[in-house]
C-alpha cells in the first residue's frame, strides 16, 4: 500500500514567519523525531500568493499511524511548553490548512 502524505500550510501573522521557522527548527522537528513523525520537506514561498506561509509535507504509512503519532505529539508536554514559549511575544500562526494526499499510480513519490 502506498504511503500517504499530509500537506500542511501555515499562514503566519505579518512579521512572524521567522519565529515559526525557529520553532520548527529548534523545537517541533526534534519532538517529531521522538514520536516517529517523518517529514518529507519544508518550503517557504518564493513566488506565489503569500510570502507569509510555511508549507510542509509529512509522510504516513496509514491514517491510523497519523492519528496515533499526531495525537501523541499534540499531547507531549515538551511540545506544549515549546509552543507556549515560542508565542511569548504573541501569536505566530493566523491559520493552518491540512490535506491528506494519496499518490497516483504514476507519481514519482510513492
C-alpha positions as CSV (number, residue, x, y, z in Angstrom):
1,X,0.0,0.0,0.0
2,X,1.4,3.4,-0.9
3,X,2.3,5.9,1.7
4,X,0.0,8.9,2.5
5,X,1.3,12.5,2.5
6,X,-0.1,15.3,4.6
7,X,0.2,18.7,3.1
8,X,0.1,21.4,5.8
9,X,0.2,25.2,5.1
10,X,0.7,27.6,8.0
11,X,-0.1,31.2,7.2
12,X,1.7,33.5,9.7
13,X,0.7,36.8,11.0
14,X,2.8,39.6,9.4
15,X,6.4,39.6,10.7
16,X,6.1,36.2,12.5
17,X,7.4,33.7,9.9
18,X,10.9,33.9,11.4
19,X,9.5,32.8,14.8
20,X,7.7,29.9,13.2
21,X,10.8,28.7,11.3
22,X,12.8,28.9,14.5
23,X,10.2,26.9,16.4
24,X,10.1,24.1,13.8
25,X,13.9,24.1,13.6
26,X,14.6,24.1,17.3
27,X,11.6,22.5,18.9
28,X,9.0,20.8,16.7
29,X,11.1,18.6,14.5
30,X,13.0,17.3,17.5
31,X,9.8,16.3,19.2
32,X,8.6,14.7,15.9
33,X,11.7,12.5,15.9
34,X,10.8,11.3,19.4
35,X,7.3,10.3,18.2
36,X,8.5,8.8,14.8
37,X,6.8,11.5,12.7
38,X,8.6,11.7,9.3
39,X,8.8,15.0,7.3
40,X,9.1,14.9,3.6
41,X,10.1,18.5,3.1
42,X,9.6,22.1,4.3
43,X,9.1,25.1,2.0
44,X,8.7,28.8,2.1
45,X,7.0,30.7,-0.7
46,X,9.5,32.4,-3.0
47,X,6.9,33.4,-5.7
48,X,3.2,33.0,-5.1
49,X,0.2,34.3,-3.3
50,X,1.8,34.9,0.1
51,X,5.3,35.1,1.5
52,X,3.9,34.6,5.0
53,X,3.4,30.9,4.5
54,X,5.3,27.8,5.6
55,X,4.3,24.7,3.6
56,X,5.4,21.2,4.5
57,X,4.8,17.5,3.9
58,X,4.6,14.7,6.4
59,X,4.8,11.0,5.3
60,X,2.5,8.4,6.9
61,X,2.1,4.7,6.5
62,X,-1.7,4.9,7.2
63,X,-4.4,7.1,8.6
64,X,-4.2,5.1,11.8
65,X,-0.5,5.8,12.2
66,X,-1.1,9.5,11.6
67,X,-3.8,9.6,14.3
68,X,-1.7,7.8,16.9
69,X,1.5,9.7,16.4
70,X,-0.1,13.1,15.8
71,X,-2.2,12.8,18.9
72,X,0.8,11.8,21.0
73,X,2.8,14.8,19.6
74,X,0.0,17.2,20.3
75,X,-0.3,16.0,24.0
76,X,3.5,15.9,24.6
77,X,4.3,18.3,27.5
78,X,7.6,19.3,25.8
79,X,5.6,20.4,22.7
80,X,3.0,22.3,24.8
81,X,5.8,24.1,26.6
82,X,7.9,24.8,23.5
83,X,4.8,26.2,21.6
84,X,3.9,28.4,24.6
85,X,7.5,29.8,24.9
86,X,7.6,30.5,21.1
87,X,4.4,32.6,21.4
88,X,5.6,34.6,24.4
89,X,5.9,37.6,22.0
90,X,2.5,37.0,20.6
91,X,0.6,34.6,18.3
92,X,2.5,33.3,15.3
93,X,0.1,31.5,13.1
94,X,-3.1,33.0,11.7
95,X,-4.4,29.7,10.3
96,X,-3.5,26.2,9.3
97,X,-4.7,24.1,6.4
98,X,-4.2,20.4,6.1
99,X,-4.8,17.8,3.4
100,X,-4.1,14.1,3.3
101,X,-2.9,13.1,-0.1
102,X,-2.6,9.7,-1.8
103,X,-0.1,9.3,-4.6
104,X,-1.4,8.3,-8.0
105,X,-0.2,5.2,-9.8
106,X,2.2,7.3,-11.9
107,X,3.5,9.5,-9.2
108,X,7.3,9.7,-8.7
109,X,6.6,9.8,-4.9
110,X,5.0,6.6,-3.6
